[in-house]
């Protein structure tokens, strides 16, 4: 039986109280909401916090709302709420795609977007999605609030810009006109971590050519979005030749390692193929949005 090391427990009443508890108990304290990332690590004793600070009562961090040209999502928003949101499905189908392949209904009912992003697992789906969408993270600490671009949020595997006495409070996703996005994942079994996954977001110009585009890959050692995609695709009409070129760029840009999920060549092949697929689907969705 796997049993965590001993720890103490406190329940935060609101954001200010959570930060106060983090300050009081120091760097060996950890926040917990859904617990699907932290608790398994504690059972294996890969994580040994002295204090767990429960933030499930922080209702002010559970929301999805449109605010001008931005959709704001509270860090305590559950995966299921994202999957069921009409606003998310309309403006960011990539999030809807990703949420359908994250773990299973039990995990999605309890797991939170903030927990997923702060875990910063290299094979975690929403990190790629947030990178591709150029989201911003709103972080609150003793010194007040600061906004960090998602490109600067992840500092490496299991490491983020959130300090030990800070709390991720919300994500901000920019809404763009004539936009389309998509996410696709290959996994060994339903609900597993990705062997490889790819996400794309793009906008179309009035003439139907690609105006802006970003591609992200999951679980193949890529830091942020694929470099060179924007310059290679900008101003060109969508089509299979262009999708194939983007796939080759993505496969060359990633750094997969051989493991139980497959050899390097297989993962590069998946990076290529999945990039083509998500671009094809994102273009179709952008064209549909343009017509609407």
N, C-alpha and C positions, 0 to 999 in steps of 0.2 A: 504494500500500500504506500502510495506517495503522499507524504504529509508535509505541509509548509513548515518552515522554521517559525518559532513563536513571534507574534507581533501584537501590538496594541491597535485599538480601533477608535476612530472618532467620526462623527457624522456632521457634515457642514450644513449650516442653515441657508447660506447664500454665498455669492461669490466673495464678498469681503471676508466672511468668516472662513471660507476655504483657504484664502491667502494667509489669513492670520494663523490658521493651523499649520500650514506649510512652513511659515516663518518660525513658529514656536517649536516644531518638531524637527526641523532641519532637513538636510539633504537625504536622510535615510527614510523619509516619509514618501508615500506614493498615493496618488489619487486613484480611485476605483469607481467605475460606473457599471458597465456591463460585465467587466472582469474576464472576458473571454481571451484576452491576450495575456494579462498579468497573472491571473490565477494558475494557469498551467505552468508558467515559468516559476511561480512560487512553489508549486508541488514538486517540481524537479530541482528546486533550490538553486535555480539559475538567477532568481531574484529573491533577495532576503530583506525586504523593507522592515524597519522597526515599527513603523506606523502605517496603517491604511486609513486614508481619509475618504469617506464615502460621500460622493457628490450627487447622489440620485435625487435629493430633495431640491436641487437647484433648477426649479421650473423655468427660471428666466433664461436658461440656456437651451431650452427645447422649443424651437420654432423654425418655420420656413416662411419667409415673407419677401415680397417684391418691394424694392425701395428704389424708385427711379430706374436707372439702367443697371441695377444690381439685384441679384437674388441673395438674400442673407440667410444663412443656415446656422442655427445654434449648435455648439459642439456636443450637446447632450441629445441631439436628435437621433433617434434610433434608425437603423437601416430600413426597417419596415416602413417608417414614415416617409423616408426618401423614395422608396419604391412605390408608395401609394400616392405621392404628391402629383397633382395635375400640373403645377407650375414647373416642377423638375422635369417631368416627361415632355412638356412643351418646349422649354428653353434648352434643356441639357439631356437629350436622350442618351448620351454617353453614360451619365450617372445611372439612369434606369437600366441600361444594358449591364453595367458592372454589378449593380445591386442584385440582379437576378442570378449571378454566378458566385456571389460571396457566401461561402459556407452553406448553411441550411436555415430553414425557418426558425428554429430554436435560437440560433445565434443572431439572426437578423432581428428577432423580436427584442433582444436585450442589448446587443452591441450598438455602439454609438459611432458617429462619424469622427468625433474628436478622439476617441480611444484608438480607432484604426489609424488615424494620421499620426498620433503621438507614439504609437508602437513603432512606426517607421520600419516595418519589416520590408526587406527588399522585394518580397514576393506579394506584397499587399496591393490590392487592386485600386483602392481609392487614392493612394498617393500618386499613381500614374495619372488618374483622371484629373485630380486637382492641378497637377503640373500642366497637363495639356490645356486645361481651361483657363490657365493663368489666374488662378484663385489667389486671394489674399487671406492671411490668417490674422485674426485679432487676438492678441495676447494681453492678459491683464496681470499685473504684479503690484508689489508695494509702491512702486513709483508711478503707477497709473497704467494707461493703455498704450499699446503700440501696434502698428500694422506691419506685417512682414509678408512680402511676396512669396508665393509658394516655391518659387525657384530658390529662395534662400532659407526656406523653412526646414528642409531636411539637410542635415550636416553629414550624413553617412548612415550606414546600417544601424538602426535602433538609436539614432541620435537626432535630436531636433533643436530648433532655436528656442524652445521653451525652457527657461531656467528652472532650477529646483524649487524656487519660491514663486513661480508663475503658473498661470492657468490659461489654456487655450479656450477662448469663449465663443468665437464664431468664425465661420468661413464666408467670404464674399466672392460671388461668382459674377463676372461681368456678362450682361446680356448683349448679344450682337445681332444685327439684322442680317437676313439672308444667310443664316448660319446652319450648319449641320454637324453632327458628331456621332461617333459610334465607338463601341468597345467590343472586343472579342477575345476569348480565352480558350486555351487548350489545357485541360487538366486530366490527370490520370483517372480520377473518379469524381462524381458529383460532389461539390463542396470542398474539394481539395485546393491547396495552393496551386498557383499557375505553374505549368511547365514553361509556357511563354504566353503572354497576353499583349495586346496592342490596343491603343486608343488613338483616335484622330478627331480633331475639330478643325473646321475651315469655314470661310465665308466666300461667297461668290460675288463677283462684280456684276454690274448690270448686263454686260454682254455674255455672262455665263462662264467666264474664265475664273480661275482661282485667284482670289484677292489676298487672303491670308490663310495660313495652315500651320498646324503643329501636330507632331506625331510623338507618342510616348510608348515605351516598351516596359513590360513588367518581368522581373525575375531573370534578366539577362545582363545585369551589371551596368545598365545605362544610368547615368546621373542626369536627371532632368529629361528634356525633350531631345529629339534627334537633331543634331546640328546639320545645317546644310539643306534641310527640307524646304524651308521658306524660299530661299533663293532659287532652288531648282524647280519649284512648282509655280511660283508667282507669275501671274499673267498668262498662264497656259490653259487651254481648254481641257477639262477632265476627259479621260479616256484610258483604255487598257494599257497603252504604251506608257503613259505617264504614271499610272499606278505601278507598273512593273519597275520603272526607274526608281520610284520612291521606295519600293520594296528592297531593291538592291542597296540603296543608300542606308536604309534602316539595318539591314543584315550586316553591313560592313561596320556600322557605328557601334553595335552592341558588343558586349564582352562576356559571353556565356561561359560557364564552366561545366565540365562533365560531372554528373552525379547520378543518383538513382532514378532521376526523371528523364535522363537521356544524354547522349553525347553532344559535343559542341556543334558538329555539322547539322545534326537534326534540329537543334535549337535555332541556329542561324536560318535554316530553311523555314521554320515556323515564323521567325521574325519577318522574313520576306513575305511569306504568304499572308500572314495576318495583317500586315501593313496594307497590302493590296485590298484585302477584304474590307477593312474599316474605312479606307479612303473611298472605296466604291459606295459603301453604304452612306457615309457622311455626305458625299456629293449628291446622292439621290435625295437625302433628307433636306439638304440645303436648297436644291432645285424645287422641291415641294414647298418649302417655306417661302421661296422667292415668288412662286406662283400664287401662294395664299396671301 
